[in-house]
Amino acid sequence: MLVQPFINYNFPRGWYLTSSPIITANWKAPGSEQWTVPMGGGGGRAFRLGSQAINVQMQALGNVARPHDAGDWTLRVQFQLLFPK
């Protein structure tokens, strides 16, 4: 199972706060090893570089529930080229 809620709060001039954790469950794993539940967030900005629209964001998420061999946290850096009509 995979669930990814998106929460965004927009500020002027393209800045925003965001949280989009990827919550997973492996139903075949032993009880305490089934869930990965990250919590946290970050921020980003949508802007233009010349005529190209760009979105850049960074999020830091700590795993409050995780399998034994999973990491304690995740750092997500995202760079998107946007092509609006």
Summary of the structure (lengths in Angstrom):
residues: 85
radius of gyration: 16.0
end to end distance: 34.2
largest distance: 52.3
contacts: 198
relative contact order: 0.22
helix: 7%
strand: 62%
